[in-house]
Amino acid sequence: MKRACFLIFLIAAAFLSGCGGGSTASDPRSLDLGLAAPGAALPAVRIASVRAVAPFESTDMQYRLAYRNAAEIAAFSNSRWAATPAELLRKQLLRAVGDGPARCVLEIEIQEFSQVFSAKETSDARIELRLALSSGNKSLAKQFSIIESNSGPDAVSGAAGVARAVNRVIGEIGGWIAAQPDCR
């Protein structure tokens, strides 16, 4: 009888652990850029669009194993962005935009938004953007490339590295916009 009760207890425990919502290493993770507001502010500007080229238009967290083949892009199997990189970047940009009337319009295209491994345990977060800034009938274009070194060996530390890179690129975008006389 004791053995039968013990067996029923084990079966019930196994069943409940499978339904209980406990986290395991194979559970997918959803990551974003965190709660911290960007450290830099943007001048008053209207964010017209933020879009991404393939494969960065999905919620897949992309990485490259540069030590094997830098041209090969892969996605982490158990980690995803909470939104697309374009939506994540747009949210941070809107958090950084200053008050006042916007005299310029900003359009952004994400060309790279990934974690690049130079060795198995060593990676950099890499963001490359193409920007178009317009005021009236005048338009300027600029390319930004940010590499955040020491971004860690996994998706979680890579997301933190990307968040730092986004913060840096917002500062650089803000400086570029502030230097344009038509945007002041």
GROMACS elastic network, one bead per residue, 0.5 to 0.9 nm:
[ bonds ]
;  ai    aj funct       b0    kb
    1     4     6  0.51129   500
    1     5     6  0.62215   500
    1     6     6  0.85390   500
    2     5     6  0.51410   500
    2     6     6  0.60666   500
    2     7     6  0.85663   500
    3     6     6  0.50249   500
    3     7     6  0.61269   500
    3     8     6  0.86352   500
    4     7     6  0.50425   500
    4     8     6  0.61887   500
    4     9     6  0.85578   500
    5     8     6  0.51002   500
    5     9     6  0.61100   500
    5    10     6  0.86710   500
    6    10     6  0.62471   500
    6    11     6  0.87151   500
    7    10     6  0.51131   500
    7    11     6  0.62465   500
    7    12     6  0.85807   500
    8    11     6  0.51393   500
    8    12     6  0.60724   500
    8    13     6  0.84963   500
    9    12     6  0.51157   500
    9    13     6  0.60168   500
    9    14     6  0.85587   500
   10    13     6  0.50458   500
   10    14     6  0.61001   500
   10    15     6  0.85181   500
   11    14     6  0.51603   500
   11    15     6  0.61342   500
   11    16     6  0.86086   500
   12    15     6  0.50430   500
   12    16     6  0.60564   500
   12    17     6  0.84984   500
   13    16     6  0.51409   500
   13    17     6  0.60118   500
   13    18     6  0.85635   500
   14    17     6  0.52207   500
   14    18     6  0.63106   500
   14    19     6  0.88594   500
   15    18     6  0.52663   500
   15    19     6  0.65143   500
   15    20     6  0.85747   500
   16    19     6  0.50832   500
   16    20     6  0.56156   500
   17    20     6  0.50704   500
   17    21     6  0.75309   500
   17    22     6  0.70766   500
   18    21     6  0.72114   500
   18    22     6  0.79127   500
   19    22     6  0.80440   500
   23    26     6  0.81291   500
   23    27     6  0.62499   500
   24    27     6  0.54491   500
   24    28     6  0.89478   500
   25    28     6  0.81802   500
   25    78     6  0.84834   500
   26    29     6  0.89079   500
   26    78     6  0.64675   500
   27    78     6  0.65408   500
   27    79     6  0.86395   500
   28    77     6  0.77771   500
   28    79     6  0.54146   500
   28    80     6  0.73684   500
   29    78     6  0.60330   500
   29    80     6  0.61160   500
   29    81     6  0.82557   500
   29    82     6  0.87267   500
   29   156     6  0.87859   500
   30    78     6  0.86700   500
   30    79     6  0.59365   500
   30    81     6  0.54524   500
   30    82     6  0.50351   500
   30    83     6  0.86951   500
   31    34     6  0.80373   500
   31    79     6  0.72054   500
   31    80     6  0.61758   500
   31    82     6  0.52602   500
   31    83     6  0.84641   500
   31   155     6  0.87866   500
   31   156     6  0.74720   500
   31   159     6  0.69315   500
   32    35     6  0.87506   500
   32    80     6  0.86559   500
   32    81     6  0.56808   500
   32    82     6  0.54510   500
   32    83     6  0.73601   500
   32    85     6  0.89465   500
   32    88     6  0.70272   500
   32   159     6  0.69896   500
   32   160     6  0.86142   500
   32   163     6  0.80452   500
   33    36     6  0.80942   500
   33    81     6  0.88518   500
   33    88     6  0.70189   500
   33    89     6  0.85862   500
   33    92     6  0.83263   500
   33   159     6  0.67381   500
   33   160     6  0.68754   500
   33   162     6  0.73526   500
   33   164     6  0.84373   500
   33   166     6  0.83481   500
   34    37     6  0.83965   500
   34   159     6  0.89027   500
   34   160     6  0.79248   500
   34   163     6  0.72527   500
   36    39     6  0.82181   500
   37    40     6  0.86281   500
   37    92     6  0.71979   500
   37    95     6  0.66347   500
   37    96     6  0.74118   500
   37   167     6  0.85823   500
   38    41     6  0.71617   500
   38    92     6  0.65536   500
   38    93     6  0.80406   500
   38    95     6  0.71108   500
   38    96     6  0.60724   500
   38   166     6  0.81808   500
   38   167     6  0.53384   500
   38   168     6  0.85183   500
   38   170     6  0.74160   500
   38   171     6  0.83735   500
   39    96     6  0.81441   500
   39   167     6  0.63494   500
   39   168     6  0.81720   500
   39   170     6  0.84264   500
   39   171     6  0.75870   500
   40    96     6  0.67233   500
   40   167     6  0.71384   500
   40   168     6  0.79367   500
   40   170     6  0.65105   500
   40   172     6  0.87094   500
   40   174     6  0.74720   500
   41    93     6  0.86604   500
   41    95     6  0.83606   500
   41    97     6  0.60268   500
   41    98     6  0.64338   500
   41   170     6  0.75140   500
   41   171     6  0.68285   500
   41   174     6  0.64796   500
   42    45     6  0.73995   500
   42    93     6  0.76854   500
   42    94     6  0.88412   500
   42    96     6  0.54420   500
   42    98     6  0.56607   500
   42   170     6  0.72368   500
   42   171     6  0.73496   500
   42   173     6  0.73369   500
   42   175     6  0.77985   500
   42   177     6  0.76755   500
   42   178     6  0.79582   500
   43    96     6  0.84182   500
   43    97     6  0.60211   500
   43    98     6  0.50738   500
   43    99     6  0.77584   500
   43   100     6  0.86185   500
   43   102     6  0.81775   500
   43   174     6  0.62428   500
   43   175     6  0.85554   500
   43   177     6  0.68659   500
   43   178     6  0.62680   500
   43   183     6  0.81542   500
   43   184     6  0.78451   500
   44    97     6  0.56804   500
   44    99     6  0.56597   500
   44   100     6  0.57689   500
   44   101     6  0.62813   500
   44   103     6  0.73668   500
   44   104     6  0.79364   500
   44   183     6  0.80945   500
   44   184     6  0.82075   500
   45    97     6  0.66688   500
   45    98     6  0.75783   500
   45    99     6  0.88045   500
   45   100     6  0.86756   500
   45   101     6  0.77097   500
   45   103     6  0.64132   500
   45   104     6  0.53283   500
   45   105     6  0.58262   500
   45   106     6  0.68003   500
   45   177     6  0.83401   500
   45   183     6  0.76904   500
   46    94     6  0.89807   500
   46    97     6  0.83612   500
   46   101     6  0.88834   500
   46   102     6  0.57365   500
   46   103     6  0.78079   500
   46   104     6  0.63242   500
   46   106     6  0.60694   500
   46   107     6  0.88350   500
   47    50     6  0.76172   500
   47    90     6  0.78480   500
   47    93     6  0.78676   500
   47    94     6  0.75433   500
   47    97     6  0.88101   500
   47   104     6  0.88492   500
   47   105     6  0.60229   500
   47   107     6  0.63763   500
   47   108     6  0.84013   500
   48   105     6  0.61394   500
   48   106     6  0.56895   500
   48   107     6  0.54546   500
   48   108     6  0.82876   500
   49    86     6  0.88471   500
   49    90     6  0.80867   500
   49   106     6  0.71850   500
   49   108     6  0.61619   500
   49   109     6  0.81720   500
   50    86     6  0.54171   500
   50    87     6  0.73527   500
   50    89     6  0.75826   500
   50    90     6  0.61659   500
   50   106     6  0.86746   500
   50   107     6  0.60522   500
   50   109     6  0.58617   500
   50   110     6  0.74910   500
   51    56     6  0.89954   500
   51    57     6  0.73034   500
   51    85     6  0.83534   500
   51    86     6  0.52171   500
   51    87     6  0.81207   500
   51    90     6  0.89904   500
   51   107     6  0.83744   500
   51   108     6  0.63479   500
   51   110     6  0.61484   500
   52    55     6  0.79715   500
   52    56     6  0.56297   500
   52    57     6  0.50764   500
   52    58     6  0.87563   500
   52    84     6  0.86751   500
   52    85     6  0.74151   500
   52    86     6  0.59834   500
   52   108     6  0.82109   500
   52   109     6  0.52449   500
   52   111     6  0.62500   500
   52   112     6  0.82512   500
   52   113     6  0.89127   500
   52   129     6  0.89273   500
   53    56     6  0.57163   500
   53    57     6  0.60399   500
   53   109     6  0.71420   500
   53   110     6  0.62741   500
   53   111     6  0.57597   500
   53   112     6  0.81144   500
   54    57     6  0.56119   500
   54    58     6  0.79835   500
   54   111     6  0.82188   500
   55    58     6  0.66473   500
   55    60     6  0.83176   500
   55    62     6  0.81173   500
   55    73     6  0.85512   500
   55   112     6  0.89133   500
   56    59     6  0.76365   500
   56    60     6  0.75167   500
   56    61     6  0.83437   500
   56    62     6  0.75218   500
   56    84     6  0.75099   500
   56    85     6  0.66794   500
   56    86     6  0.81903   500
   56   110     6  0.74560   500
   56   111     6  0.75586   500
   56   112     6  0.70452   500
   56   113     6  0.65637   500
   56   114     6  0.83738   500
   57    60     6  0.84095   500
   57    84     6  0.59631   500
   57    85     6  0.67704   500
   57    86     6  0.70489   500
   57   110     6  0.86534   500
   58    61     6  0.83921   500
   58    81     6  0.84353   500
   58    83     6  0.79160   500
   58    84     6  0.52537   500
   58    85     6  0.74381   500
   58    86     6  0.89765   500
   59    62     6  0.89275   500
   59    80     6  0.56464   500
   59    82     6  0.67352   500
   59    83     6  0.56282   500
   59    85     6  0.69812   500
   60    74     6  0.89145   500
   60    75     6  0.57834   500
   60    76     6  0.71432   500
   60    77     6  0.85245   500
   60    79     6  0.75494   500
   60    80     6  0.50680   500
   60    81     6  0.62058   500
   60    84     6  0.78784   500
   60    85     6  0.89993   500
   61    74     6  0.82678   500
   61    75     6  0.53388   500
   61    76     6  0.57546   500
   61    77     6  0.85753   500
   61    79     6  0.65824   500
   61    80     6  0.52552   500
   61    81     6  0.60308   500
   61    85     6  0.89248   500
   61   113     6  0.84734   500
   61   114     6  0.70430   500
   61   115     6  0.82549   500
   61   155     6  0.75083   500
   61   159     6  0.85119   500
   62    73     6  0.64926   500
   62    74     6  0.55555   500
   62    76     6  0.65468   500
   62    80     6  0.89221   500
   62   113     6  0.72862   500
   62   114     6  0.50733   500
   62   115     6  0.65760   500
   62   116     6  0.87968   500
   63    72     6  0.85370   500
   63    73     6  0.58140   500
   63    74     6  0.54158   500
   63    75     6  0.60233   500
   63    76     6  0.73066   500
   63   113     6  0.86326   500
   63   114     6  0.51580   500
   63   116     6  0.55896   500
   63   117     6  0.74678   500
   63   125     6  0.89964   500
   63   155     6  0.87810   500
   64    67     6  0.86764   500
   64    68     6  0.87428   500
   64    69     6  0.75293   500
   64    70     6  0.57941   500
   64    71     6  0.73794   500
   64    72     6  0.60214   500
   64    73     6  0.50354   500
   64    74     6  0.62940   500
   64    75     6  0.86539   500
   64   114     6  0.73209   500
   64   115     6  0.63945   500
   64   117     6  0.60621   500
   64   118     6  0.86975   500
   65    68     6  0.55614   500
   65    69     6  0.59301   500
   65    70     6  0.58476   500
   65    71     6  0.85074   500
   65    72     6  0.71919   500
   65    73     6  0.77805   500
   65    74     6  0.84080   500
   65   115     6  0.87294   500
   65   116     6  0.61316   500
   65   118     6  0.66364   500
   65   119     6  0.75365   500
   65   120     6  0.80213   500
   65   123     6  0.88636   500
   66    69     6  0.50144   500
   66    71     6  0.75828   500
   66    72     6  0.80858   500
   66   116     6  0.63189   500
   66   117     6  0.55783   500
   66   118     6  0.52560   500
   66   119     6  0.76139   500
   67    70     6  0.70031   500
   67   117     6  0.67811   500
   67   119     6  0.57073   500
   67   120     6  0.81243   500
   68    72     6  0.86402   500
   68   118     6  0.85365   500
   68   119     6  0.87142   500
   69    72     6  0.56716   500
   69    73     6  0.88171   500
   70    73     6  0.76329   500
   70   116     6  0.80146   500
   70   117     6  0.87627   500
   70   118     6  0.89773   500
   73   114     6  0.88224   500
   75    78     6  0.89263   500
   75    79     6  0.83673   500
   75    80     6  0.85015   500
   76    79     6  0.55775   500
   76    80     6  0.72890   500
   76   154     6  0.88629   500
   76   155     6  0.70042   500
   77    80     6  0.80172   500
   78   155     6  0.88095   500
   79   155     6  0.65594   500
   79   156     6  0.80237   500
   80    83     6  0.82989   500
   80   155     6  0.86419   500
   81    84     6  0.63934   500
   81    85     6  0.73534   500
   81    88     6  0.85105   500
   81   159     6  0.84929   500
   82    85     6  0.88930   500
   82    88     6  0.81780   500
   83    86     6  0.80111   500
   83    87     6  0.59914   500
   83    88     6  0.61819   500
   84    87     6  0.52312   500
   84    88     6  0.62678   500
   84    89     6  0.86467   500
   85    89     6  0.60131   500
   85    90     6  0.83864   500
   85   110     6  0.79832   500
   85   113     6  0.71355   500
   86    89     6  0.52279   500
   86    90     6  0.59818   500
   86    91     6  0.85802   500
   86   108     6  0.86975   500
   86   109     6  0.81583   500
   86   110     6  0.70328   500
   87    90     6  0.50241   500
   87    91     6  0.61289   500
   87    92     6  0.87386   500
   88    91     6  0.52718   500
   88    92     6  0.65128   500
   88    93     6  0.87778   500
   89    92     6  0.51987   500
   89    93     6  0.61363   500
   89    94     6  0.86266   500
   89   166     6  0.71706   500
   90    93     6  0.50296   500
   90    94     6  0.61094   500
   90    95     6  0.85742   500
   91    94     6  0.52296   500
   91    95     6  0.62772   500
   91    96     6  0.88027   500
   92    95     6  0.50305   500
   92    96     6  0.63444   500
   92    97     6  0.88765   500
   92   166     6  0.80131   500
   92   167     6  0.81733   500
   92   170     6  0.82394   500
   93    96     6  0.50837   500
   93    97     6  0.62347   500
   93   170     6  0.69212   500
   94    97     6  0.52778   500
   94    98     6  0.87473   500
   95    98     6  0.85666   500
   96   170     6  0.78182   500
   96   174     6  0.89758   500
   97   174     6  0.88408   500
   98   102     6  0.89580   500
   99   102     6  0.83100   500
  102   105     6  0.74504   500
  102   183     6  0.75115   500
  102   184     6  0.85633   500
  103   134     6  0.86819   500
  103   135     6  0.63046   500
  103   136     6  0.84418   500
  103   182     6  0.71154   500
  103   183     6  0.51191   500
  103   184     6  0.70016   500
  104   133     6  0.65357   500
  104   134     6  0.54609   500
  104   136     6  0.78689   500
  104   177     6  0.85080   500
  104   182     6  0.74035   500
  104   183     6  0.52589   500
  104   184     6  0.85477   500
  105   132     6  0.80913   500
  105   133     6  0.55991   500
  105   134     6  0.52174   500
  105   135     6  0.64671   500
  105   183     6  0.88037   500
  106   131     6  0.70067   500
  106   132     6  0.58173   500
  106   134     6  0.66836   500
  107   130     6  0.83484   500
  107   131     6  0.57170   500
  107   132     6  0.51095   500
  107   133     6  0.64775   500
  107   134     6  0.85773   500
  108   129     6  0.66154   500
  108   130     6  0.58089   500
  108   132     6  0.65192   500
  108   133     6  0.88512   500
  109   128     6  0.86264   500
  109   129     6  0.56441   500
  109   130     6  0.51479   500
  109   131     6  0.64795   500
  109   132     6  0.87161   500
  110   113     6  0.69596   500
  110   127     6  0.75548   500
  110   128     6  0.61480   500
  110   130     6  0.65843   500
  110   131     6  0.88533   500
  111   127     6  0.74800   500
  111   128     6  0.52660   500
  111   129     6  0.55408   500
  111   130     6  0.71193   500
  112   126     6  0.66368   500
  112   127     6  0.50538   500
  112   129     6  0.70779   500
  112   145     6  0.86692   500
  113   125     6  0.76186   500
  113   126     6  0.58214   500
  113   128     6  0.67783   500
  113   129     6  0.88364   500
  113   162     6  0.77549   500
  114   124     6  0.84275   500
  114   125     6  0.59051   500
  114   126     6  0.54176   500
  114   127     6  0.67312   500
  114   158     6  0.83132   500
  114   162     6  0.76805   500
  115   123     6  0.63199   500
  115   124     6  0.56524   500
  115   126     6  0.60663   500
  115   127     6  0.89053   500
  115   151     6  0.76634   500
  115   155     6  0.81430   500
  115   158     6  0.60123   500
  115   159     6  0.83009   500
  115   161     6  0.82750   500
  115   162     6  0.77282   500
  116   122     6  0.83928   500
  116   123     6  0.52074   500
  116   124     6  0.52202   500
  116   125     6  0.62357   500
  116   126     6  0.69177   500
  116   151     6  0.88697   500
  117   120     6  0.65010   500
  117   121     6  0.74020   500
  117   122     6  0.55793   500
  117   124     6  0.64814   500
  117   125     6  0.88718   500
  117   152     6  0.89258   500
  117   153     6  0.79924   500
  118   121     6  0.81590   500
  118   122     6  0.57985   500
  118   123     6  0.58239   500
  118   124     6  0.78858   500
  119   122     6  0.50430   500
  119   123     6  0.70578   500
  120   123     6  0.79887   500
  120   153     6  0.70092   500
  121   152     6  0.66972   500
  121   154     6  0.80959   500
  122   149     6  0.87836   500
  122   150     6  0.65476   500
  122   151     6  0.72633   500
  122   152     6  0.59367   500
  122   153     6  0.58020   500
  123   148     6  0.88757   500
  123   149     6  0.68937   500
  123   150     6  0.58319   500
  123   151     6  0.52464   500
  123   152     6  0.56637   500
  123   153     6  0.63785   500
  123   154     6  0.86122   500
  123   158     6  0.76778   500
  124   147     6  0.62935   500
  124   148     6  0.54221   500
  124   150     6  0.56023   500
  124   152     6  0.75513   500
  124   158     6  0.76184   500
  124   161     6  0.72885   500
  124   162     6  0.85993   500
  125   146     6  0.80210   500
  125   147     6  0.56684   500
  125   149     6  0.66243   500
  125   150     6  0.80715   500
  125   151     6  0.59594   500
  125   158     6  0.63624   500
  125   159     6  0.80835   500
  125   160     6  0.87759   500
  125   161     6  0.54344   500
  125   162     6  0.52184   500
  125   163     6  0.88131   500
  125   164     6  0.86113   500
  125   165     6  0.68360   500
  126   145     6  0.73911   500
  126   146     6  0.57937   500
  126   148     6  0.64634   500
  126   149     6  0.87318   500
  126   161     6  0.86677   500
  126   162     6  0.71088   500
  126   165     6  0.72908   500
  127   144     6  0.79593   500
  127   145     6  0.57718   500
  127   146     6  0.52539   500
  127   147     6  0.66163   500
  127   148     6  0.86448   500
  127   162     6  0.76128   500
  127   165     6  0.69548   500
  127   166     6  0.75729   500
  127   169     6  0.82697   500
  128   143     6  0.73684   500
  128   144     6  0.56055   500
  128   146     6  0.64063   500
  128   147     6  0.87223   500
  129   142     6  0.83036   500
  129   143     6  0.57632   500
  129   144     6  0.50940   500
  129   145     6  0.64330   500
  129   146     6  0.87835   500
  129   169     6  0.89537   500
  130   141     6  0.72666   500
  130   142     6  0.59471   500
  130   144     6  0.64240   500
  130   145     6  0.89126   500
  131   140     6  0.81293   500
  131   141     6  0.54807   500
  131   142     6  0.51680   500
  131   143     6  0.61708   500
  131   144     6  0.77636   500
  131   173     6  0.87921   500
  132   139     6  0.68195   500
  132   140     6  0.56484   500
  132   142     6  0.65972   500
  132   143     6  0.89913   500
  133   138     6  0.84049   500
  133   139     6  0.56312   500
  133   140     6  0.51747   500
  133   141     6  0.63128   500
  133   142     6  0.83675   500
  133   177     6  0.79495   500
  134   137     6  0.70737   500
  134   138     6  0.55776   500
  134   140     6  0.62845   500
  134   141     6  0.87455   500
  134   182     6  0.88454   500
  134   183     6  0.86360   500
  135   138     6  0.53378   500
  135   139     6  0.64736   500
  135   140     6  0.89339   500
  135   182     6  0.64834   500
  135   183     6  0.69879   500
  136   139     6  0.80477   500
  136   182     6  0.88906   500
  138   182     6  0.87392   500
  142   176     6  0.89413   500
  144   169     6  0.74398   500
  144   172     6  0.82159   500
  144   173     6  0.82236   500
  145   169     6  0.79766   500
  146   165     6  0.62012   500
  146   166     6  0.82316   500
  146   168     6  0.75260   500
  146   169     6  0.65567   500
  147   162     6  0.88767   500
  147   165     6  0.67048   500
  148   151     6  0.67115   500
  148   161     6  0.61150   500
  148   162     6  0.72535   500
  148   164     6  0.69923   500
  148   165     6  0.54990   500
  148   168     6  0.87863   500
  149   152     6  0.86961   500
  149   161     6  0.76965   500
  150   153     6  0.87762   500
  150   158     6  0.88959   500
  150   161     6  0.76338   500
  151   154     6  0.83730   500
  151   157     6  0.58110   500
  151   158     6  0.51133   500
  151   159     6  0.80981   500
  151   160     6  0.72108   500
  151   162     6  0.78901   500
  152   155     6  0.81413   500
  152   156     6  0.82586   500
  152   157     6  0.50617   500
  152   158     6  0.59338   500
  152   160     6  0.88473   500
  152   161     6  0.77940   500
  153   156     6  0.85639   500
  153   157     6  0.68123   500
  153   158     6  0.73384   500
  154   157     6  0.56351   500
  154   158     6  0.60055   500
  154   159     6  0.86916   500
  155   159     6  0.60249   500
  155   160     6  0.86651   500
  156   159     6  0.52021   500
  156   160     6  0.65742   500
  156   161     6  0.88039   500
  157   160     6  0.50565   500
  157   161     6  0.62595   500
  157   162     6  0.86849   500
  158   162     6  0.61391   500
  158   163     6  0.85676   500
  159   163     6  0.61666   500
  159   164     6  0.87075   500
  160   163     6  0.50188   500
  160   164     6  0.63826   500
  160   165     6  0.86853   500
  161   164     6  0.51274   500
  161   165     6  0.62058   500
  161   166     6  0.86484   500
  162   166     6  0.60611   500
  162   167     6  0.85327   500
  163   166     6  0.51041   500
  163   167     6  0.62502   500
  163   168     6  0.87253   500
  164   167     6  0.50662   500
  164   168     6  0.63015   500
  164   169     6  0.87197   500
  165   168     6  0.50508   500
  165   169     6  0.61372   500
  165   170     6  0.85853   500
  166   169     6  0.50927   500
  166   170     6  0.61209   500
  166   171     6  0.86797   500
  167   170     6  0.52641   500
  167   171     6  0.65362   500
  167   172     6  0.89678   500
  168   171     6  0.51791   500
  168   172     6  0.64486   500
  168   173     6  0.87517   500
  169   173     6  0.60433   500
  169   174     6  0.84256   500
  170   173     6  0.50496   500
  170   174     6  0.60238   500
  170   175     6  0.86026   500
  171   174     6  0.50827   500
  171   175     6  0.62881   500
  171   176     6  0.87133   500
  172   175     6  0.51145   500
  172   176     6  0.62311   500
  172   177     6  0.87017   500
  173   176     6  0.50735   500
  173   177     6  0.61781   500
  173   178     6  0.85286   500
  174   177     6  0.52173   500
  174   178     6  0.60406   500
  174   179     6  0.86104   500
  175   178     6  0.51253   500
  175   179     6  0.62571   500
  176   179     6  0.52714   500
  176   180     6  0.68660   500
  177   180     6  0.53976   500
  177   181     6  0.85934   500
  177   183     6  0.66718   500
  177   184     6  0.83880   500
  178   181     6  0.75319   500
  178   183     6  0.68969   500
  178   184     6  0.67017   500
  179   182     6  0.89798   500
  179   183     6  0.81311   500
  179   184     6  0.83197   500
  180   183     6  0.55211   500
  180   184     6  0.70058   500
  181   184     6  0.55825   500
